């Protein structure tokens, strides 16, 4: 911007970066907390998706009722229209200053920095370690709200002190804030951790079994099996071969693959008979051993190997979150071994599979991220460049909406991540496609070409749903537990109105079950209204109600989820309706 050019208010709002706005608001919140709790010690306060947070160490903690008081103090700070000013300090000056202020968490962060200088930001008399950027002035923050409190271990490690984390959000417009708060209220109703228990799907028994380990209850196990059965069928249709690999493997295998060097802190190990075994955190080394179990010819390629493989990764307790961040989970993991000339078509095939899957499960919006070479990587830079170009060329050819995520590739190769949007517009990580020239070289993976010469094979790592746990959480929140007919663990509840109609209700139930539907009978001596209310809470798609009148006419009264009476009909008409809906739900399976 040329010197002397002044932006009007509308231009400022339109040009405001949400992350910059929210991070600036986090600093304002921190300064408000400092003025109310003078002895507070500061953790970190980043902008996050849809908002921000800041971690505080306050003797006695901060109570929920204090949020309004903090908000009020923030508005006073905002009204002062104080500029955000950046200063560059030497690392030693920063250490001296924060030592004097007894800010032990900031000192720890500074000591970890591999740099001679650090940046700090100040507004008024508040100063914080920060790389920025920030808004020009506090007054640019107009529409914000503090949302909640939570406990958070410093750096996510349960061995560290637990701090008080305050979550908030900020928007450039009042309407944006209002819409976001409405979405948050709706998100609370859809929380998979709550619905998972209420609907008898999943639970995590932290105290008894250990944190981050998922138990599938009967309805959840059935939902998972429906997803697995669909996936297995679709993989077979696309030429994949199903395999199963051990849950533990020798440590030497993980050293050879390179995973031990990069993921050792996330691995579980056990020593028996003077050998160290690793509980597998990923499936690729096992698939590599299967590939190497026999001589492979060019005629065998591409070889697509698929496994519903359960893996275990040690995640710090501070970052565990329902089904989204767990320590044991199952991936729909596949590895494609192919030649260079087959690479593009194989990546295209995976992207087509992803599209089909998203449509089948009811997701219409998704976006790709292309993650490129990280700072720590194996292999040659030219191989990375070739792999990145191959992935990007396919994304362009398939007309995928994508963005570049620089430096976030796996240590062995670049990747495409698919982020899908749910009914509330939130992004969820789903499919991943990783292109690997490097690990195959470590294991000397080859194929014999048509002239009898051994050539290096290329390996594609990919998942379609990602982890089943994360995907099931996504489904629960996307549908709010109101699954479409083909996915609902219980599709139909049959309710009798009177004792005299019980025998006819049983007959209807059996007829529905003969056609393969998942039917629950509720023939208790309870009022019909109570039964209906319970089935609504269980989010059963259809209720079939029979009384003496229906028994006499050989009909049923049908009610859809959401208290929607659909009238009386014959059982055959009901079956025709259900068949049509089930077929519509699975229409994308044949594509």
C-alpha positions as CSV (number, residue, x, y, z in Angstrom):
1,X,0.0,0.0,0.0
2,X,1.4,3.4,-1.0
3,X,2.3,5.7,1.9
4,X,-0.6,8.0,2.9
5,X,-3.3,5.7,1.4
6,X,-6.1,5.2,3.9
7,X,-8.5,2.2,3.8
8,X,-12.1,2.9,4.6
9,X,-13.9,0.7,7.2
10,X,-15.5,-1.6,4.6
11,X,-12.2,-2.2,2.9
12,X,-10.5,-3.1,6.2
13,X,-13.3,-5.6,7.0
14,X,-13.1,-7.2,3.6
15,X,-9.3,-7.4,3.7
16,X,-9.1,-8.7,7.3
17,X,-7.4,-12.1,7.6
18,X,-9.5,-14.3,10.1
19,X,-6.4,-15.8,11.7
20,X,-4.8,-12.4,12.2
21,X,-8.0,-11.0,13.7
22,X,-8.4,-14.0,16.0
23,X,-4.8,-14.1,17.1
24,X,-5.0,-10.3,17.9
25,X,-8.1,-11.0,19.9
26,X,-6.2,-13.7,21.8
27,X,-3.6,-11.1,22.8
28,X,-6.3,-8.7,23.9
29,X,-7.9,-11.5,26.0
30,X,-4.5,-12.3,27.6
31,X,-4.0,-8.6,28.5
32,X,-7.4,-8.6,30.1
33,X,-6.6,-11.7,32.1
34,X,-3.4,-10.1,33.2
35,X,-5.2,-7.1,34.5
36,X,-7.7,-9.2,36.4
37,X,-5.2,-11.9,37.6
38,X,-1.8,-10.1,38.0
39,X,0.1,-13.2,39.0
40,X,-1.0,-15.2,35.9
41,X,1.7,-17.0,33.9
42,X,1.2,-17.4,30.1
43,X,1.3,-20.4,27.9
44,X,0.4,-20.1,24.2
45,X,-2.5,-18.4,22.4
46,X,-2.8,-19.4,18.8
47,X,-5.6,-18.8,16.3
48,X,-7.3,-22.1,15.4
49,X,-10.1,-23.1,13.0
50,X,-13.0,-20.9,13.8
51,X,-11.5,-19.1,16.7
52,X,-8.6,-18.9,19.2
53,X,-7.5,-20.0,22.6
54,X,-5.0,-19.0,25.2
55,X,-3.5,-21.1,28.1
56,X,-3.1,-19.6,31.5
57,X,-1.5,-20.7,34.7
58,X,-3.5,-19.1,37.5
59,X,-3.5,-20.1,41.1
60,X,-6.9,-21.5,41.9
61,X,-7.8,-21.5,38.2
62,X,-10.4,-19.4,36.4
63,X,-14.1,-20.0,36.8
64,X,-16.7,-20.1,34.1
65,X,-18.5,-17.1,35.5
66,X,-15.3,-15.0,35.1
67,X,-15.6,-15.1,31.3
68,X,-18.1,-12.2,31.2
69,X,-15.8,-10.2,33.4
70,X,-12.9,-10.9,31.1
71,X,-15.0,-9.9,28.1
72,X,-16.0,-6.6,29.7
73,X,-12.3,-5.8,30.4
74,X,-11.5,-6.7,26.8
75,X,-14.0,-4.2,25.5
76,X,-12.3,-1.5,27.5
77,X,-8.9,-2.4,26.1
78,X,-10.4,-2.5,22.5
79,X,-11.9,1.0,23.0
80,X,-8.5,2.5,23.9
81,X,-7.6,2.0,20.2
82,X,-4.0,1.0,21.1
83,X,-1.7,0.0,18.2
84,X,-0.1,-3.5,18.0
85,X,3.7,-2.9,17.8
86,X,6.3,-5.5,16.8
87,X,9.8,-5.4,18.2
88,X,12.8,-7.6,17.3
89,X,14.9,-8.6,20.3
90,X,18.0,-10.7,20.7
91,X,17.4,-14.2,22.1
92,X,19.4,-13.3,25.2
93,X,17.4,-10.1,25.8
94,X,14.2,-12.1,25.5
95,X,15.5,-14.7,28.0
96,X,16.5,-11.9,30.4
97,X,13.1,-10.2,30.2
98,X,10.9,-13.2,30.6
99,X,13.1,-14.5,33.4
100,X,12.6,-11.3,35.2
101,X,8.8,-11.6,34.7
102,X,9.0,-15.2,35.9
103,X,7.3,-16.4,32.8
104,X,8.6,-20.0,32.8
105,X,6.6,-21.2,29.9
106,X,7.8,-18.4,27.6
107,X,11.4,-19.1,28.7
108,X,11.0,-22.7,27.7
109,X,9.6,-21.7,24.3
110,X,12.5,-19.3,23.7
111,X,15.2,-21.8,24.7
112,X,13.7,-24.2,22.1
113,X,14.0,-21.6,19.3
114,X,16.9,-22.2,16.9
115,X,17.4,-18.5,16.2
116,X,19.5,-15.5,17.4
117,X,16.5,-13.1,17.5
118,X,12.9,-13.3,18.5
119,X,9.9,-11.1,17.9
120,X,7.6,-9.7,20.6
121,X,4.3,-7.7,20.2
122,X,3.0,-5.1,22.6
123,X,-0.2,-3.1,22.9
124,X,-0.4,-0.6,25.7
125,X,1.6,-2.1,28.6
126,X,1.1,-5.7,27.6
127,X,3.9,-7.5,25.9
128,X,4.0,-11.1,24.6
129,X,6.4,-13.4,22.7
130,X,4.9,-13.7,19.3
131,X,5.9,-14.0,15.6
132,X,2.6,-12.3,14.5
133,X,1.1,-10.9,12.4
134,X,-1.4,-8.7,14.2
135,X,-4.0,-6.1,13.3
136,X,-2.9,-2.4,13.3
137,X,-4.9,-1.6,16.4
138,X,-7.1,-3.1,19.2
139,X,-10.1,-1.1,17.9
140,X,-10.2,-3.3,14.8
141,X,-11.6,-6.1,16.9
142,X,-15.3,-5.6,17.1
143,X,-17.2,-8.8,17.1
144,X,-16.0,-11.5,19.5
145,X,-17.1,-13.9,22.1
146,X,-15.4,-16.0,24.8
147,X,-16.9,-19.5,24.6
148,X,-15.6,-22.0,27.2
149,X,-13.0,-23.1,29.6
150,X,-11.0,-26.4,29.6
151,X,-8.0,-27.9,31.2
152,X,-5.0,-28.4,29.0
153,X,-1.6,-29.9,29.9
154,X,1.3,-27.7,28.9
155,X,2.5,-28.9,25.5
156,X,-0.1,-31.7,25.7
157,X,1.9,-33.8,28.1
158,X,0.2,-35.1,31.2
159,X,3.5,-35.0,33.0
160,X,3.4,-31.2,32.7
161,X,1.3,-28.7,34.7
162,X,-2.4,-28.4,33.8
163,X,-3.3,-24.9,32.6
164,X,-6.6,-23.2,32.1
165,X,-7.5,-22.8,28.5
166,X,-10.0,-20.2,27.4
167,X,-11.6,-20.6,24.0
168,X,-13.0,-17.7,22.1
169,X,-13.9,-16.6,18.6
170,X,-13.9,-13.3,16.6
171,X,-15.4,-12.3,13.2
172,X,-15.1,-9.2,11.0
173,X,-18.9,-8.9,11.0
174,X,-21.7,-9.2,13.5
175,X,-23.6,-11.6,11.2
176,X,-20.6,-13.8,10.9
177,X,-20.3,-14.1,14.7
178,X,-24.0,-14.7,15.1
179,X,-24.0,-17.5,12.4
180,X,-21.0,-19.1,14.0
181,X,-22.5,-19.1,17.5
182,X,-25.7,-20.8,16.1
183,X,-23.5,-23.4,14.4
184,X,-21.7,-24.0,17.7
185,X,-25.0,-24.6,19.5
186,X,-26.0,-27.1,16.7
187,X,-22.6,-28.7,17.0
188,X,-23.1,-29.3,20.7
189,X,-26.3,-31.3,19.8
190,X,-24.3,-33.3,17.3
191,X,-21.3,-34.0,19.5
192,X,-20.2,-37.6,18.7
193,X,-19.0,-38.2,22.2
194,X,-22.5,-37.5,23.6
195,X,-24.5,-39.1,20.8
196,X,-22.1,-42.1,20.7
197,X,-23.2,-43.0,24.3
198,X,-26.8,-42.0,23.9
199,X,-27.3,-44.1,20.8
200,X,-25.4,-47.1,22.1
201,X,-22.6,-46.8,19.5
202,X,-19.3,-46.3,21.3
203,X,-17.7,-45.6,24.6
204,X,-14.2,-45.1,26.0
205,X,-13.6,-46.5,29.4
206,X,-10.6,-44.3,30.4
207,X,-10.3,-45.4,34.0
208,X,-10.7,-49.1,33.5
209,X,-9.2,-49.9,30.1
210,X,-7.0,-46.9,29.4
211,X,-7.5,-43.6,27.6
212,X,-7.9,-43.4,23.9
213,X,-9.1,-47.0,23.4
214,X,-12.6,-47.4,21.8
215,X,-15.2,-49.9,22.7
216,X,-17.9,-50.5,20.1
217,X,-21.3,-51.2,21.7
218,X,-23.8,-53.4,19.8
219,X,-25.2,-50.6,17.6
220,X,-21.8,-49.1,17.0
221,X,-20.3,-52.5,16.1
222,X,-23.2,-53.0,13.6
223,X,-22.6,-49.5,12.1
224,X,-18.9,-50.3,11.7
225,X,-19.6,-53.7,10.1
226,X,-22.0,-52.0,7.5
227,X,-19.2,-49.6,6.6
228,X,-16.6,-52.4,6.5
229,X,-18.8,-54.6,4.3
230,X,-19.4,-51.8,1.8
231,X,-15.7,-51.0,1.7
232,X,-14.6,-54.6,1.2
233,X,-17.1,-55.0,-1.7
234,X,-16.0,-51.8,-3.3
235,X,-12.3,-52.7,-3.0
236,X,-12.8,-56.0,-4.7
237,X,-14.7,-54.3,-7.5
238,X,-11.6,-52.1,-8.1
239,X,-9.1,-55.0,-8.2
240,X,-7.7,-54.8,-4.7
241,X,-6.5,-58.0,-2.9
242,X,-7.3,-58.2,0.8
243,X,-4.5,-59.1,3.2
244,X,-4.0,-59.2,7.0
245,X,-0.8,-58.4,8.8
246,X,0.3,-59.0,12.4
247,X,-0.3,-56.5,15.1
248,X,3.3,-56.6,16.4
249,X,6.5,-56.8,14.4
250,X,10.2,-56.8,15.1
251,X,11.8,-53.4,15.9
252,X,14.4,-54.0,13.1
253,X,11.6,-53.8,10.5
254,X,10.7,-50.3,11.7
255,X,14.3,-49.2,11.7
256,X,14.7,-50.3,8.1
257,X,11.5,-48.5,7.0
258,X,12.6,-45.3,8.7
259,X,9.5,-45.1,10.8
260,X,11.4,-45.7,14.1
261,X,13.5,-42.6,13.5
262,X,10.5,-40.3,12.9
263,X,7.8,-41.9,15.0
264,X,9.5,-43.6,18.0
265,X,7.8,-41.3,20.5
266,X,4.4,-42.5,19.2
267,X,5.2,-46.3,19.3
268,X,4.4,-48.9,21.9
269,X,7.1,-51.5,22.4
270,X,7.6,-54.8,24.2
271,X,10.7,-56.9,24.9
272,X,10.4,-60.7,24.9
273,X,13.1,-63.4,24.4
274,X,15.7,-60.6,24.1
275,X,13.9,-59.2,21.1
276,X,12.1,-55.9,20.9
277,X,8.7,-55.8,19.2
278,X,6.7,-52.8,18.1
279,X,2.9,-52.7,18.3
280,X,2.3,-51.5,14.7
281,X,1.6,-47.8,14.3
282,X,1.0,-48.3,10.5
283,X,0.5,-51.1,8.0
284,X,2.9,-50.3,5.2
285,X,6.0,-52.4,6.3
286,X,3.7,-55.5,6.6
287,X,2.4,-55.0,3.0
288,X,6.0,-54.6,1.8
289,X,6.9,-57.9,3.3
290,X,4.0,-59.5,1.5
291,X,5.1,-57.9,-1.8
292,X,8.6,-59.3,-1.2
293,X,7.4,-62.8,-0.5
294,X,7.7,-63.7,-4.1
295,X,9.3,-62.6,-7.4
296,X,7.0,-60.0,-9.1
297,X,6.7,-59.5,-12.8
298,X,5.5,-56.5,-14.8
299,X,2.4,-58.7,-15.5
300,X,1.6,-58.6,-11.7
301,X,1.4,-54.8,-11.6
302,X,-0.3,-52.8,-10.6
303,X,-0.7,-54.8,-7.4
304,X,-3.3,-53.3,-5.0
305,X,-3.1,-54.6,-1.5
306,X,-5.9,-53.7,1.0
307,X,-6.3,-54.2,4.8
308,X,-8.6,-53.1,7.5
309,X,-5.6,-52.8,9.7
310,X,-5.8,-51.9,13.4
311,X,-2.8,-49.7,14.5
312,X,-1.7,-48.2,17.8
313,X,-0.1,-44.9,18.4
314,X,0.8,-43.2,21.7
315,X,-0.9,-39.9,21.8
316,X,-0.5,-37.6,24.8
317,X,-3.6,-37.6,26.9
318,X,-3.9,-33.9,26.5
319,X,-4.7,-34.2,22.8
320,X,-7.1,-37.2,23.0
321,X,-10.6,-36.3,21.8
322,X,-13.4,-38.7,21.5
323,X,-13.1,-40.8,18.3
324,X,-11.1,-38.1,16.6
325,X,-7.8,-38.6,18.4
326,X,-7.4,-42.1,19.9
327,X,-4.6,-44.5,20.6
328,X,-6.0,-47.5,18.8
329,X,-7.8,-47.2,15.5
330,X,-8.5,-49.1,12.3
331,X,-7.4,-47.7,8.9
332,X,-8.8,-48.8,5.5
333,X,-5.3,-49.0,4.4
334,X,-4.0,-50.0,1.0
335,X,-0.7,-49.9,-0.9
336,X,-0.5,-49.9,-4.6
337,X,2.7,-51.2,-6.1
338,X,3.1,-50.0,-9.7
339,X,5.4,-48.9,-12.6
340,X,6.1,-45.3,-13.4
341,X,3.8,-45.4,-16.5
342,X,0.9,-46.7,-14.3
343,X,1.2,-44.0,-11.7
344,X,-1.2,-41.4,-13.1
345,X,-4.0,-43.8,-13.8
346,X,-3.6,-45.4,-10.3
347,X,-3.8,-42.0,-8.6
348,X,-6.8,-41.1,-10.7
349,X,-8.5,-44.4,-9.7
350,X,-8.0,-43.5,-6.0
351,X,-9.5,-40.1,-6.5
352,X,-12.5,-41.6,-8.3
353,X,-12.9,-44.0,-5.4
354,X,-12.8,-41.1,-3.0
355,X,-15.5,-39.2,-4.9
356,X,-17.8,-42.3,-5.1
357,X,-17.3,-42.9,-1.3
358,X,-18.1,-39.3,-0.4
359,X,-21.3,-39.3,-2.5
360,X,-22.4,-42.7,-1.1
361,X,-22.0,-41.5,2.5
362,X,-23.8,-38.2,1.9
363,X,-20.9,-35.7,1.6
364,X,-21.1,-33.3,-1.4
365,X,-18.3,-30.8,-0.5
366,X,-14.7,-31.6,-0.2
367,X,-11.3,-30.1,-0.9
368,X,-7.8,-31.5,-1.5
369,X,-4.6,-30.4,0.1
370,X,-1.3,-31.1,-1.6
371,X,1.4,-31.4,1.1
372,X,5.0,-31.0,-0.1
373,X,8.5,-31.9,1.1
374,X,9.1,-31.3,4.8
375,X,12.4,-30.2,6.4
376,X,13.2,-33.7,7.5
377,X,12.9,-36.2,4.7
378,X,14.5,-39.2,3.1
379,X,15.5,-39.7,-0.5
380,X,16.6,-37.4,-3.3
381,X,15.1,-33.9,-3.8
382,X,14.6,-34.7,-7.6
383,X,12.4,-37.7,-6.7
384,X,10.3,-35.5,-4.4
385,X,9.9,-32.9,-7.2
386,X,8.8,-35.6,-9.6
387,X,6.3,-37.1,-7.0
388,X,4.8,-33.7,-6.2
389,X,4.4,-32.9,-9.9
390,X,2.7,-36.3,-10.5
391,X,0.2,-35.6,-7.7
392,X,-0.6,-32.1,-8.8
393,X,-1.0,-33.0,-12.4
394,X,-3.7,-35.6,-11.5
395,X,-5.5,-33.1,-9.3
396,X,-5.6,-30.6,-12.1
397,X,-6.7,-33.2,-14.7
398,X,-9.5,-34.5,-12.4
399,X,-10.5,-30.9,-11.7
400,X,-10.1,-31.2,-8.0
401,X,-10.3,-28.0,-5.9
402,X,-7.0,-28.0,-4.0
403,X,-4.6,-25.9,-2.0
404,X,-0.9,-26.3,-1.3
405,X,0.2,-27.2,2.2
406,X,3.9,-26.5,2.0
407,X,6.3,-28.6,4.0
408,X,3.7,-31.0,5.5
409,X,4.4,-34.1,3.5
410,X,5.3,-37.5,5.1
411,X,9.0,-38.1,5.6
412,X,9.0,-40.5,2.7
413,X,6.9,-38.6,0.1
414,X,4.3,-35.9,-0.7
415,X,0.6,-36.5,-0.2
416,X,-2.9,-35.4,-1.1
417,X,-5.3,-35.1,1.9
418,X,-9.0,-34.8,1.3
419,X,-10.9,-32.6,3.7
420,X,-14.7,-33.0,3.5
421,X,-17.3,-30.6,4.8
422,X,-20.1,-31.7,7.0
423,X,-23.7,-30.4,7.3
424,X,-22.4,-27.5,9.4
425,X,-19.6,-26.6,7.0
426,X,-16.8,-27.9,9.2
427,X,-13.8,-29.6,7.6
428,X,-12.8,-33.2,8.5
429,X,-9.7,-35.1,7.4
430,X,-10.6,-38.1,5.3
431,X,-8.7,-39.8,2.5
432,X,-5.0,-39.6,2.0
433,X,-2.9,-40.5,-1.0
434,X,0.9,-40.6,-0.4
435,X,3.4,-41.1,-3.3
436,X,6.5,-42.9,-2.2
437,X,9.7,-43.4,-4.2
438,X,11.9,-43.9,-1.1
439,X,10.7,-46.7,1.2
440,X,10.6,-49.2,-1.7
441,X,14.3,-48.4,-2.3
442,X,15.1,-49.2,1.3
443,X,13.5,-52.6,0.9
444,X,14.8,-53.1,-2.6
445,X,11.3,-53.6,-4.0
446,X,11.6,-54.6,-7.7
447,X,9.7,-56.2,-10.5
448,X,11.0,-58.0,-13.6
449,X,10.2,-56.1,-16.8
450,X,9.4,-57.7,-20.2
451,X,13.1,-57.9,-21.1
452,X,14.0,-59.8,-17.8
453,X,15.6,-56.8,-16.1
454,X,14.8,-55.9,-12.5
455,X,13.3,-52.4,-12.1
456,X,12.4,-50.4,-9.0
457,X,8.7,-50.3,-8.1
458,X,6.8,-47.2,-7.0
459,X,4.5,-47.4,-4.0
460,X,1.3,-45.4,-3.3
461,X,0.0,-45.4,0.3
462,X,-3.7,-44.5,0.5
463,X,-6.7,-44.6,2.8
464,X,-10.2,-43.7,1.6
465,X,-12.1,-43.1,4.9
466,X,-8.9,-42.6,6.9
467,X,-9.5,-44.2,10.3
468,X,-12.9,-45.9,10.9
469,X,-13.1,-44.2,14.2
470,X,-12.6,-40.7,12.8
471,X,-15.0,-41.4,10.0
472,X,-17.7,-42.7,12.3
473,X,-17.3,-39.6,14.4
474,X,-17.7,-37.5,11.2
475,X,-20.9,-39.5,10.2
476,X,-22.4,-39.1,13.7
477,X,-21.9,-35.3,13.7
478,X,-22.8,-34.8,10.0
479,X,-26.1,-36.6,10.4
480,X,-26.6,-35.7,14.1
481,X,-27.1,-39.4,14.7
482,X,-30.0,-39.5,12.2
483,X,-28.4,-41.9,9.8
484,X,-29.9,-42.7,6.4
485,X,-31.8,-45.9,6.2
486,X,-29.0,-48.1,4.8
487,X,-26.6,-47.0,7.6
488,X,-29.0,-47.0,10.6
489,X,-28.2,-49.8,13.0
490,X,-31.9,-50.2,13.7
491,X,-33.9,-49.3,10.6
492,X,-37.4,-50.0,11.8
493,X,-39.1,-50.3,15.1
494,X,-42.4,-52.3,15.2
495,X,-44.7,-51.1,18.0
496,X,-48.0,-52.7,19.1
497,X,-50.8,-50.5,20.5
498,X,-52.6,-53.2,22.3
499,X,-51.8,-56.7,23.7
500,X,-54.3,-58.2,21.2
501,X,-52.2,-56.8,18.3
502,X,-48.9,-58.3,19.5
503,X,-49.2,-61.4,17.4
504,X,-49.8,-59.4,14.3
505,X,-46.9,-57.1,15.2
506,X,-44.6,-60.1,15.5
507,X,-45.8,-61.3,12.1
508,X,-45.0,-57.9,10.5
509,X,-41.6,-57.8,12.2
510,X,-40.7,-61.3,10.9
511,X,-41.8,-60.4,7.4
512,X,-39.6,-57.3,7.4
513,X,-36.6,-59.3,8.8
514,X,-37.1,-61.9,6.0
515,X,-36.4,-59.1,3.5
516,X,-33.1,-58.3,5.3
517,X,-34.1,-55.2,7.3
518,X,-32.8,-54.6,10.7
519,X,-35.9,-54.5,12.9
520,X,-36.5,-53.9,16.6
521,X,-39.8,-55.0,18.2
522,X,-41.1,-53.1,21.2
523,X,-44.0,-55.1,22.6
524,X,-43.8,-53.8,26.1
525,X,-46.9,-53.0,28.1
526,X,-46.3,-49.2,27.8
527,X,-48.2,-46.4,26.3
528,X,-47.7,-45.9,22.6
529,X,-46.7,-42.3,23.1
530,X,-43.9,-43.4,25.5
531,X,-42.6,-45.9,22.9
532,X,-42.7,-43.3,20.1
533,X,-40.8,-40.8,22.3
534,X,-38.1,-43.4,23.0
535,X,-37.7,-44.4,19.4
536,X,-37.4,-40.7,18.5
537,X,-34.6,-40.3,21.0
538,X,-32.9,-43.4,19.5
539,X,-33.3,-41.7,16.1
540,X,-34.8,-44.8,14.4
541,X,-35.7,-43.9,10.8
542,X,-39.2,-45.6,10.8
543,X,-41.8,-46.7,13.3
544,X,-44.3,-49.3,12.2
545,X,-47.4,-49.1,14.4
546,X,-50.1,-51.8,14.6
547,X,-53.3,-51.9,16.6
548,X,-56.5,-53.8,16.4
549,X,-57.7,-51.7,13.4
550,X,-54.5,-52.4,11.5
551,X,-54.7,-56.1,12.4
552,X,-58.2,-56.4,11.0
553,X,-57.3,-54.7,7.7
554,X,-53.9,-56.4,7.4
555,X,-52.2,-53.0,7.3
556,X,-49.7,-51.0,9.2
557,X,-49.5,-47.3,10.3
558,X,-46.1,-45.8,9.3
559,X,-44.4,-43.0,11.1
560,X,-41.0,-41.5,10.0
561,X,-38.4,-40.1,12.3
562,X,-39.2,-36.5,13.2
563,X,-42.8,-37.3,14.3
564,X,-44.0,-37.5,10.6
565,X,-47.2,-39.7,10.2
566,X,-47.1,-41.2,6.7
567,X,-50.5,-42.9,6.9
568,X,-51.7,-46.5,6.7
569,X,-50.5,-49.0,4.0
570,X,-50.1,-52.7,3.3
571,X,-47.0,-54.5,4.4
572,X,-46.2,-55.0,0.7
573,X,-46.4,-51.2,0.0
574,X,-44.1,-50.6,3.0
575,X,-41.6,-53.1,1.6
576,X,-41.7,-51.3,-1.8
577,X,-41.1,-48.0,-0.1
578,X,-38.2,-49.3,1.9
579,X,-36.6,-51.0,-1.1
580,X,-36.8,-47.8,-3.1
581,X,-35.2,-45.7,-0.3
582,X,-32.4,-48.3,0.3
583,X,-31.6,-48.3,-3.4
584,X,-31.4,-44.5,-3.5
585,X,-29.0,-44.6,-0.5
586,X,-26.7,-47.0,-2.3
587,X,-27.1,-45.6,-5.8
588,X,-23.4,-44.6,-6.0
589,X,-22.1,-48.1,-5.3
590,X,-22.4,-49.1,-8.9
591,X,-20.5,-46.2,-10.3
